[in-house]
Amino acid sequence: MEIVGLRPNEISALIKEQIKHYDDIIEQKDVGTVVTVGDGVSVIHGLDNAMLGELLLFPNDVYGMVMNLDEDSVGAVLLGSESTIKEGDEVKRTGRIIEVPVGDEMLGRVVNPLGQAIDGQGEINTGKTKPIERVASGVMTRKSVDQPLQTGITSIDAIIPIGRGQRELIIGDRQTGKTAIAIDTILNQKGQNIYCVYVAIGQKNSTVAQVVEKLRQGGAMDYTCVVSAGASELAPIQYIAPYAGCAIAEHWLDEGKDVLIVYDDLSKHAVAYRTMSLLLKRPPGREAYPGDVFYLHSRLLERACRLNEENGGGSITALPIIETQAGDISAYIPTNVISITDGQIFLQQELFNSGFRPAVDTGLSVSRVGSTAQIKAMKQVSGSLKLELAQYAEMQAFAQFGSDLDAATKATLDHGAKVREVLKQAQYSPRSVPTQVITLFALKYGYTKQIEVEKVQEFMDGLVENIQMSHPEFITEIETQKVISNELEAKMKEATGAYVDQFLKTQGAN
């Protein structure tokens, strides 16, 4: 057999060809294969180095997020349509955890949980992004809550105050005014140098549009970003919504700003997570929820904090909302979130139906840290309110059965009814701190004794107006000094007494 040798010029040509491709970079891709796909969930084989929460790229630019890391496969939830994905398709790792655009450009905009604008006002051009998951600030970087966050709602600011950096749960049945409290609080931050983020999870798009319109009318969209994951969105999109909202808020926190974030609501968030978990074959625990729902909400709410001066001194105040079924606060999700937060505002159906709105149940509601942030003037006038309302509720229950009541009981019932009248407040009408202090001052010192219960609101409105016109220095002193001095107390008593006489005369004339 003859061996044909290569000629020298052929050898040199081959070598030249090899040298030509010497600089080419060998690209290594981590690629997996779709084993199963359906119900918005895919099992992938071959992505051994995938990270939890990592973005995966499926065919036709559909993204997925890694949720399960099993021994021989990876479970991912799809963030887009599965109709174009089939068994055997190639899946690539991106090496990125889900990120969301952040910055001042987000203000006044409505975005989906991926940070894409959905308000029809064009793209959001911000060069900065943040991962949606972040480890909460450590113990040593934090500072105790000592500044108030005024909601503009008297029953909250006086009895269950909220401080900057607090996590205060709003809890109650459906249609009891939970969102109304959150929206009023956002509206009340106008001119307070506080940025707001409103996260709508599983809400109807029409409801979100109404909320945005209300915020726009109140001039609140100038300092607010709305993150919306509608009821028609996929469960994974609803699941990442609160984390995306929190990442947007953390950008301002890192800049040393104060931020208020509302999660509306975490019950629907837990439902979205349950949907995903059961599809990924995770074992359900109590009430068919997986056992890690607690961790889900704790790692979210723990990111709300007040940082010390060395770390910028910013704060995130979280108002999570939970919907209960027939007032059952001992169910799984409510008890979870109650234990993570620093207090709760409990809204009661009966109070709402009886016309007492906001329907705050002062007996079950509590603020564990907010009272330290309350201004002294407010403490001076609101100290006994909770007790007075509790006595009123108790006596009212007994008074229904007894016909002849003694004078002391009648006086307590009359005063309690007037306290409730003062705490009634229409939606979208937040009250300033001086207004609240003036009205509660008149209550405390018994200037409403001669006023009929039906006339109390009219009397209070008139009193505030009278002091604004005749004694604006009172308001200035409350705002600047944040305390009612003995001198101011005497002047306020004199002015309130004079207005009572005037009011009674006009009533008598009528």
N, C-alpha and C positions, 0 to 999 in steps of 0.2 A: 504494500500500500504506500502510495506516494504522499508525502506530506507537503502541502502547498504553503510556502512561507509568505509572510507579508512583506511587501517591498518597503524600503526605508521611508519613501515619501508618504506611503499610506499610514505608517506608524506615526510619523510626525503630524499628519493631519488629524489622527485620532487624539493624540496628546493635546494638540491645540484646541480641539473641540471640548475636551475635559477641562482644560484650563479656563476656557471661556465661561463655563458654568461654576467656576470655583467659588465666586462670591455669592451665589444664590443661597438664600436663607431657607432652611428647611422649616416649614411651618407645622407645628404640632397642634392638632385639634382634638379636643375631648368630645367625642361624638357618641351618642347612644341611639338606641332603636326603640320605637314605640311598640310596646307589647300589647297593651289594651288602651282604648280611649272610649269615653262615654260619660254622660252626665256631668260634663265639665271637669272630669278628672282623667289623668293619664298615668299609666305605669310604664316606666322606661327602664330598659336594660342597658347596662354598659357605662353609666356615668359614675364611676367609682369615687371620683374626687369632688363630686358636687357638694355645695354648702347648703345649709338650711336657709331658706328664704332667698336663694339665688334665682336670678332670672334665667330662663331657658328659652332658646329660640326654636320654635317649631316651623315647619314649612308655611309659606304664604304670610310671613311676618306675624304669626300669632305667637304671643309670649305666654310663658307659663311660670309658676313659682313653685320651687321645691318645698314640700311640706313634710314628706316622709322619707327617712333614710333607712331603708331596709338592707338586709345582708346582701341580697343579690339583685336588688332593683331600687328605683327611686320613684316615689309617688309625687306627682305634681298636679297643681290645680291650674286650669287654663284661664287666662285673662282676656280671652277673645273667643270667637266662634270655633267650635270643634268640627264643623261640617266639612272642612277641607283637609282634616287630619285623618289618616288611616293607619292601620297596623303596618309595621315595617318601615314607617317614615323615619328619616334621620332627624335627630334632635341635637342641637349644639349648646354647649355651655357658653354663657357670656362672661362669667367671672365677676359679675356685678350683683350686688344686693339691690332690691328695688329702691329707687331714689325718686325724690319729688323736687320740682323747682321751688326755690324760696327767694325771699327778698321783698322790698317795698313795692315791687311791680305787681305783687299778688293782691295788694289792697284794692278794694272796690270790685274785685272779680269773683266770678262763680266758676269753680274748677271741679273736675272729677278727681278721684283719689290718685290718679297718675299725674296730676298737675296740669292736665290739658283743659283749656278754657271751654266752657259749655254755655257761655252767656251771649255768644254771637258778636263779641266785640273784638274779634281778631286774636291772633296768637299772643302769648305772654313772652316777652323777650327778657329773660333774666339769665344771667350767666352762671348763677349759683344753684347748686343742688345739695340736698341732704338725704342720707339714707333714712327710710321711714322708721327703722328700729334703731334705738340707741339705749345704751345702759344709762339708767337714771343717775343723776348727780349723787355723789357720795355724801356721807354724813358730815364730814368736816368742811365741805364746801357750802353747806347750808347755813341759814340764819333763821331764827324764830320769827314768826309772823307778828308784825307790830304796826302795820299800816292798814287802815280800813279800805275795803273795796265797797263803795256805796252802790246799792242796787236801786235806790230811789223808791223802794217799797218799804213803807213804815214798819209793817209787822216783821219784816226780816231785819232791817237795819237796827231796830230797837231791841228785838227779843232774841233773834238768832243771827247776829252780825257775821259778815264774811270778811276775812282779812286777805291781803295780797299774798299769794303763795299757798292758799288753802285749797282743799278739795272738799267741796260741799255738794252732797248728793241731793238732787231734787227727785222725790219719789211719790208716786200716787197712781190711782187708776187712770184709764184713758178718759180723755175729756174732763180733766179737772184743772187745767190751766198750767201744766208744767212748762210747756214751751213759752207760754205768755210771760212767765217769770224770767226765763232766760233772755227773751227778746227785750223785755223792759230793762234788764240789767245792762245789755249791750247798748241800748239807746241812752242810758244814763251815763255812759262813759264819755259822752261828748265833751270835749275840752279838758278831759282828765289825763290826757297823754297816755292812754292805755290802748294797745292794739287788741283787736278781737278776732277770734276764729270761731266760726259756727260750723259744726260738722253735722250734716243731716244723713242719717243711716236708715235706709229702707223706707224713706218717706215718699209720698206721692210727689211727682214733679210739680203738680199744681200747687201743693202746700208749700214747697220750697220757693216757688215763684212768688207766692203771697208774702212769705217771710222776707224775701229779698226786697220786694216792693216797699214793705213797711220800713225796712232799714234804710232804704233809699230816701223815702219821704222824711224820715227823722234825721237825715244827714249822717247816718251811722256808717254807710258804705265807704266813707272816706277813710275810715280806720279799721274796716272789717274785711276779712276774706271768708267766703263761704265754700266749704268742701261738700259736695253732694254726691252720694251714691244712692240713686233712686231705687224704688221697690222693684223696678223691672231689670235692674242690673244683676249680673251674676254674683253668686254668693262670695267668691274670692274678692271681688271689687268692693263689696260691702264690708268684708272682713278687714281690708287694709285701710279703709277710710279714716278711722280715728287715729291710726298711727301716722298717716300722711298729714292730717291736720296738726298733730302734735309736733311733727318735724318742721312744719311751716312756723309754728309758734316758737320752737326752740331757736330758730335763726335770730328772732328778736330778743329772746332771752339772753343769747350769747353776746348780743350788742348792749346788754345792760338795761333793756326796756321792760316795762310791765305788760303782761299779756293776759287776756281772759279767753279761755277756750270752753266751748259748750259742746258736749257730746249728746246728740239727740237722735236716737237713744241707744243705750248699751244693751237693752233687752233684745232689740232687733240684731245687734251686733253678735250677741251670743247665739241667736238662732242661725245666723249666717255661718258662724263657726261650726255649730252643730251639724249643719247640712254638709259642710266640707268634710268634717271629721268622720261622719258615718259613711260617706262615700269612699273615704280613704281606709275604711275598715278598722277605724280606731274603736276601742271598746267604750261603750257608753257607761256612765256611772249613774248618779242620782238624777231622776226626772229626764232620763235619756240624754243628759248632757255629759260630755266627756269630763273627766275629773280635772283637766287642766284649764277649765274655763276661769277658775279663780286666778291662775297665773296670767291668763290672757289679759284680765282687767287690772291686775295688780301691777304688771310691768308697764301698762299704759298710764295709770293714774299716779304711779310713783314718780313719773317724769315731771309732774307738777311740783314746783318747789319755790322757795325764796332763797336766792344765792347771797352769800356774804359779799362785802365790798371788794375783797381781793379777787373775787371771781366775777366782778361786774355789777353785782347788786340787783340784777334783774329778777323777775318773778313770773311764774305761770300759775294762774288761778284756774282750777278746773271745776266746771259745773256739770258733772255727768247726770243724765236723766235715766231713770228706771221706771218701767211701767209695771204696776202690780195687777194681780187678778183679784177682784173683790176685796181690796185692801189687805191682802195677805203679805205682810212684810217678812214672814218667816219662811217664804219659799227659798229655793236654792240660790238663784241669781241675786235677789234683794239682800239676803244675809251676807253673801259674798262681798257685795259692793259696800254695804254698810260698814263691814269690818275693815275695808281698805281706806275709806274716806274719813274726814275729820268732822263729821257731823252730817245731819240730813234735814232737809225741809220736807215735811210730810204733808201732802195735800189730801184732803178728805172729801169724798164724794158728797156726803150729807151736807157739809158746810157749803159746798159749791152749789148744790141744788137749792139750799135755803137762801141763797143770794149773798152769802158772806164771801166776797172775792177780793183779793186772792184767798183761796180756801186753805190757808195755812193752819194746820193743827198744832197750836203752840205747846200742847202737852207732850206730843210724841216727837216734835222737832227739837233739835239740839245743835249747838255750834260748839265744838270742843276747843277751838283756839281763837275764834273771831272776837270774843269779848276782850281779849288783850289788845286788839287793834282798834277797839271802839273809842271814839273821842270822849273826853271826860264829860262834856256838856250832855251828850246823849246818855251816858251812864247815870248822870244826876237825875234825869227826868224819866228814865225807863226802868229803873231798878225793880220796881214792884209789879210791873205789868203782867209778867208771866203768872205770878201768884194770884193777882186780881182776876185774870181770865180763868184760872183753874177753879177758884172759889165760885165764880159766876156759873161755870159749867156744872159744878156739883150742886149748887143751890137750885139751879134751874130744874134739874132732874127731880129734886124733892118738891119744889114749889108747884109742880104740876099736880101733885096729889093733895097738897094742903091748901085750904081756902083762906084761912085767916093767918097772915104772916105778921111777925112783930116788926117794929120800925127798923131795927138794925138789919134784918134780912132784906127788907124792902130796899133799904139804902144800898146794900151790897149788890142786889140784882139791878137796881137802876144804874149804878156806877158801871157795872160790868157791861150792860147793854150799850152805854155811851162809849166805853173803851172800844167795843167791837165796831161801833159806828165810825169812830176815828180811824180804825185800822182798815176799814173798807176802802178800796181804791180802784178806780177804773183802769182798764188796760191802756197801755201807751201813754200814761201820764205820770212819769216818775216825779217824785218830790225832792226838792233840795234839802240838804241837811238842816239849814236854819228853819225852813218850813216845818220839818218834822219836830225839831226841838220846841218851837213855839206852840204847836198844837198839843204835844205831850206835856208841856209845862202847864198849860191851861187845865188839862185833865188832872194832873198830879195835885195841883193846889185847889181843886174843887170848884173851879170857876164855871163848871158845867152843871152844877147842882140845880140851878133855877131854870136851866134850859131843857125843853122837852127833847126826848130821844130823837124824834123825827127831824128836829131842827138843828141837831148837833153839827152835821156836815156843813150846813149853811152858815152856822155860827163860826166854825173853824175857818172856812174860806174867807169870811168877812174879817176875822181877827188877823189873819196873815196879811190880807190886803191893807188893812188899817195900819199895821206895824210897818209894812213896806213903804207906805205913803208918809206916815207921821213920824216914825222912829227908825229910819234906815240904819242908824248907828248900832242898834241892837243886832241886826243881821251881820253887819261888818265885824262886830266884836265876837260873835259866835264863830264866824268863819276864820278869823285871825287868831283869837285866843284859845278857841276850842274848849272853853270852860265858862260856866255861868258863875261870875264872881258875886260876892254878897251885894255889891253896889248894883250890878246889872239885875240881880234877882229882885231887888227892891223896885227898880225902875219898871221891870217887866210886870211885876204884880200890880203896880199903879196903873200902867197902860192897859193891862188886861181887864182889871176891875172897871175902869172907865168905859171900856168897850162893851162889857157885859151890861152895864146900866143903859148905854145907848141902844144896844140890841134889843133889850127887853122893852124899852120905850117904843121902838119901831114896831115890835111885835104886837104890843098892846094897842098901838094906833091902828094896826091892821085888823 
